Amino acid sequence: MCPFCPHNFGLGFGQTAFWVGTVLSILFWSAFIYFIYWLIKRAGWLERPEARGRENALRILDERFAKGEIDKKEYEERKRDLQK
């Protein structure tokens, strides 16, 4: 730094710009990585296949019970078996 220069912005200006840039860079990359994670999760690539199969089976069981194809006792037995 030149104490005699007329356009001396001081030491704080450079350090502030450095820290603002660093924080913004960290925020940007964090948001970008979270966005990629969100896309992968939304697509269902992180779910285990057996979990998806169990959810589908429960949904089908609920539909069959709603249509009256099975009675309450059979519904509860099958639901208990699927949740194990």
MARMITOR-577708 format. One record per atom (N, C-alpha, C): x, y, z; atom name; residue in one letter; residue number from 1. Coordinates in nm, 3 decimals. Each point is the difference from the previous one (the first is absolute). Layout:
BEGIN
X;Y;Z;CA;a;NUM
...
//
This chain:
BEGIN
0.083;-0.117;0.000;N;m;1
-0.083;0.117;0.000;CA;m;1
0.088;0.124;0.000;C;m;1
-0.049;0.095;-0.069;N;c;2
0.072;0.126;-0.009;CA;c;2
-0.075;0.105;0.082;C;c;2
0.057;0.046;0.112;N;p;3
-0.071;0.099;0.082;CA;p;3
-0.012;0.136;-0.068;C;p;3
0.075;0.021;-0.106;N;f;4
-0.001;0.130;-0.066;CA;f;4
-0.082;0.001;-0.129;C;f;4
-0.054;-0.116;-0.039;N;c;5
-0.079;-0.008;-0.124;CA;c;5
-0.138;0.062;0.022;C;c;5
-0.050;0.078;-0.096;N;p;6
-0.130;0.066;0.019;CA;p;6
-0.119;-0.097;-0.008;C;p;6
0.015;-0.112;-0.067;N;h;7
-0.111;-0.095;-0.017;CA;h;7
0.025;-0.127;0.080;C;h;7
0.034;0.016;0.124;N;n;8
0.029;-0.114;0.087;CA;n;8
-0.132;-0.047;0.063;C;n;8
-0.044;-0.120;-0.039;N;f;9
-0.125;-0.053;0.053;CA;f;9
0.019;-0.072;0.132;C;f;9
0.121;-0.025;0.038;N;g;10
0.027;-0.065;0.128;CA;g;10
-0.001;-0.151;-0.009;C;g;10
0.044;-0.063;0.105;N;l;11
0.012;-0.145;0.005;CA;l;11
-0.136;-0.068;0.010;C;l;11
-0.097;0.060;0.066;N;g;12
-0.130;-0.061;0.023;CA;g;12
-0.078;-0.029;-0.126;C;g;12
0.015;0.081;-0.104;N;f;13
-0.077;-0.020;-0.123;CA;f;13
0.032;-0.133;-0.066;C;f;13
0.127;-0.033;-0.010;N;g;14
0.041;-0.126;-0.062;CA;g;14
-0.043;-0.121;0.081;C;g;14
0.012;0.008;0.130;N;q;15
-0.039;-0.112;0.084;CA;q;15
-0.151;-0.021;-0.003;C;q;15
-0.076;0.107;-0.002;N;t;16
-0.145;-0.012;-0.006;CA;t;16
-0.043;-0.067;-0.130;C;t;16
0.057;0.043;-0.110;N;a;17
-0.033;-0.059;-0.129;CA;a;17
0.036;-0.149;-0.002;C;a;17
0.112;-0.034;0.062;N;f;18
0.041;-0.141;0.006;CA;f;18
-0.102;-0.082;0.077;C;f;18
-0.042;0.047;0.117;N;w;19
-0.093;-0.078;0.082;CA;w;19
-0.139;-0.007;-0.061;C;w;19
-0.046;0.107;-0.060;N;v;20
-0.131;-0.002;-0.066;CA;v;20
0.003;-0.100;-0.116;C;v;20
0.105;0.002;-0.077;N;g;21
0.013;-0.095;-0.111;CA;g;21
0.005;-0.143;0.048;C;g;21
0.072;-0.023;0.108;N;t;22
0.011;-0.136;0.056;CA;t;22
-0.135;-0.049;0.050;C;t;22
-0.071;0.083;0.074;N;v;23
-0.131;-0.039;0.053;CA;v;23
-0.099;-0.024;-0.113;C;v;23
-0.002;0.087;-0.099;N;l;24
-0.092;-0.018;-0.113;CA;l;24
0.033;-0.127;-0.079;C;l;24
0.127;-0.030;-0.014;N;s;25
0.040;-0.122;-0.069;CA;s;25
-0.045;-0.124;0.076;C;s;25
0.017;0.001;0.131;N;i;26
-0.044;-0.114;0.082;CA;i;26
-0.152;-0.015;-0.008;C;i;26
-0.072;0.111;0.008;N;l;27
-0.146;-0.005;-0.011;CA;l;27
-0.045;-0.053;-0.136;C;l;27
0.065;0.046;-0.107;N;f;28
-0.036;-0.044;-0.134;CA;f;28
0.019;-0.151;-0.015;C;f;28
0.119;-0.050;0.037;N;w;29
0.027;-0.143;-0.018;CA;w;29
-0.084;-0.086;0.092;C;w;29
-0.031;0.049;0.119;N;s;30
-0.090;-0.074;0.089;CA;s;30
-0.139;-0.011;-0.060;C;s;30
-0.050;0.110;-0.054;N;a;31
-0.132;-0.002;-0.064;CA;a;31
0.000;-0.089;-0.123;C;a;31
0.106;0.004;-0.076;N;f;32
0.010;-0.084;-0.121;CA;f;32
0.001;-0.148;0.035;C;f;32
0.078;-0.038;0.100;N;i;33
0.007;-0.140;0.042;CA;i;33
-0.133;-0.045;0.057;C;i;33
-0.066;0.085;0.079;N;y;34
-0.132;-0.035;0.054;CA;y;34
-0.102;-0.016;-0.113;C;y;34
0.007;0.084;-0.102;N;f;35
-0.092;-0.009;-0.113;CA;f;35
0.018;-0.133;-0.073;C;f;35
0.123;-0.042;-0.022;N;i;36
0.027;-0.129;-0.065;CA;i;36
-0.053;-0.113;0.087;C;i;36
0.022;0.005;0.131;N;y;37
-0.053;-0.101;0.092;CA;y;37
-0.151;-0.005;-0.007;C;y;37
-0.064;0.119;-0.003;N;w;38
-0.146;0.008;-0.005;CA;w;38
-0.053;-0.064;-0.129;C;w;38
0.069;0.025;-0.113;N;l;39
-0.043;-0.059;-0.127;CA;l;39
0.010;-0.152;0.004;C;l;39
0.109;-0.052;0.055;N;i;40
0.019;-0.144;0.008;CA;i;40
-0.103;-0.062;0.093;C;i;40
-0.026;0.065;0.112;N;k;41
-0.098;-0.052;0.094;CA;k;41
-0.141;0.004;-0.060;C;k;41
-0.032;0.108;-0.069;N;r;42
-0.132;0.013;-0.062;CA;r;42
-0.021;-0.105;-0.108;C;r;42
0.106;-0.036;-0.071;N;a;43
-0.010;-0.101;-0.104;CA;a;43
-0.016;-0.140;0.059;C;a;43
0.030;-0.016;0.129;N;g;44
-0.017;-0.128;0.066;CA;g;44
0.120;-0.093;-0.011;C;g;44
0.114;0.052;-0.040;N;w;45
0.118;-0.084;-0.017;CA;w;45
0.064;-0.039;0.133;C;w;45
-0.032;0.070;0.109;N;l;46
0.060;-0.030;0.128;CA;l;46
-0.081;-0.101;0.082;C;l;46
-0.122;-0.028;-0.043;N;e;47
-0.084;-0.094;0.074;CA;e;47
0.043;-0.143;-0.031;C;e;47
-0.010;-0.083;0.101;N;r;48
0.029;-0.140;-0.021;CA;r;48
-0.119;-0.065;-0.073;C;r;48
0.025;-0.093;-0.090;N;p;49
-0.110;-0.061;-0.075;CA;p;49
-0.102;-0.071;0.089;C;p;49
0.046;-0.063;0.107;N;e;50
-0.096;-0.071;0.086;CA;e;50
-0.093;0.097;0.072;C;e;50
0.047;0.121;0.029;N;a;51
-0.086;0.100;0.065;CA;a;51
-0.109;0.046;-0.096;C;a;51
0.037;0.019;-0.127;N;r;52
-0.099;0.039;-0.099;CA;r;52
-0.102;-0.111;-0.022;C;r;52
0.045;-0.125;-0.001;N;g;53
-0.090;-0.113;-0.017;CA;g;53
-0.098;-0.012;0.115;C;g;53
0.048;0.024;0.121;N;r;54
-0.085;-0.008;0.118;CA;r;54
-0.106;0.110;-0.003;C;r;54
0.040;0.120;-0.040;N;e;55
-0.096;0.110;-0.010;CA;e;55
-0.106;-0.029;-0.106;C;e;55
0.041;-0.057;-0.113;N;n;56
-0.096;-0.035;-0.104;CA;n;56
-0.096;-0.106;0.048;C;n;56
0.051;-0.098;0.074;N;a;57
-0.085;-0.107;0.052;CA;a;57
-0.102;0.056;0.099;C;a;57
0.042;0.091;0.086;N;l;58
-0.093;0.062;0.094;CA;l;58
-0.106;0.083;-0.071;C;l;58
0.042;0.069;-0.106;N;r;59
-0.095;0.080;-0.076;CA;r;59
-0.104;-0.091;-0.067;C;r;59
0.043;-0.110;-0.057;N;i;60
-0.091;-0.095;-0.063;CA;i;60
-0.093;-0.061;0.104;C;i;60
0.055;-0.034;0.116;N;l;61
-0.083;-0.056;0.107;CA;l;61
-0.106;0.100;0.044;C;l;61
0.039;0.128;0.013;N;d;62
-0.098;0.103;0.036;CA;d;62
-0.110;0.012;-0.106;C;d;62
0.038;-0.007;-0.126;N;e;63
-0.098;0.009;-0.108;CA;e;63
-0.096;-0.119;0.003;C;e;63
0.053;-0.119;0.021;N;r;64
-0.085;-0.119;0.004;CA;r;64
-0.098;0.006;0.117;C;r;64
0.046;0.052;0.114;N;f;65
-0.088;0.014;0.116;CA;f;65
-0.108;0.106;-0.028;C;f;65
0.039;0.109;-0.066;N;a;66
-0.096;0.106;-0.032;CA;a;66
-0.106;-0.049;-0.099;C;a;66
0.039;-0.087;-0.092;N;k;67
-0.095;-0.053;-0.098;CA;k;67
-0.090;-0.108;0.059;C;k;67
0.037;-0.050;0.117;N;g;68
-0.080;-0.104;0.063;CA;g;68
0.038;-0.140;-0.042;C;g;68
0.115;-0.017;-0.064;N;e;69
0.046;-0.132;-0.045;CA;e;69
0.044;-0.086;0.117;C;e;69
0.048;0.062;0.107;N;i;70
0.042;-0.075;0.119;CA;i;70
-0.067;0.062;0.122;C;i;70
-0.018;-0.085;0.102;N;d;71
-0.064;0.052;0.122;CA;d;71
0.105;0.060;0.094;C;d;71
-0.047;0.058;0.110;N;k;72
0.087;0.071;0.093;CA;k;72
0.103;-0.093;0.065;C;k;72
-0.041;-0.121;0.035;N;k;73
0.091;-0.094;0.065;CA;k;73
0.115;-0.036;-0.094;C;k;73
-0.033;-0.032;-0.124;N;e;74
0.104;-0.036;-0.097;CA;e;74
0.090;0.120;-0.029;C;e;74
-0.060;0.119;-0.009;N;y;75
0.078;0.123;-0.023;CA;y;75
0.102;0.022;0.110;C;y;75
-0.044;-0.011;0.125;N;e;76
0.091;0.022;0.113;CA;e;76
0.110;-0.105;0.006;C;e;76
-0.033;-0.126;-0.030;N;e;77
0.101;-0.106;0.001;CA;e;77
0.107;0.026;-0.107;C;e;77
-0.045;0.030;-0.121;N;r;78
0.095;0.022;-0.110;CA;r;78
0.084;0.127;0.026;C;r;78
-0.064;0.102;0.053;N;k;79
0.073;0.124;0.028;CA;k;79
0.108;-0.024;0.106;C;k;79
-0.034;-0.078;0.102;N;r;80
0.098;-0.032;0.104;CA;r;80
0.115;-0.081;-0.059;C;r;80
-0.030;-0.092;-0.090;N;d;81
0.105;-0.081;-0.064;CA;d;81
0.091;0.087;-0.088;C;d;81
-0.058;0.096;-0.070;N;l;82
0.080;0.086;-0.087;CA;l;82
0.088;0.096;0.078;C;l;82
-0.043;0.040;0.117;N;q;83
0.077;0.097;0.079;CA;q;83
0.112;-0.064;0.079;C;q;83
0.010;-0.129;0.000;N;k;84
0.111;-0.068;0.072;CA;k;84
0.129;0.017;-0.073;C;k;84
//
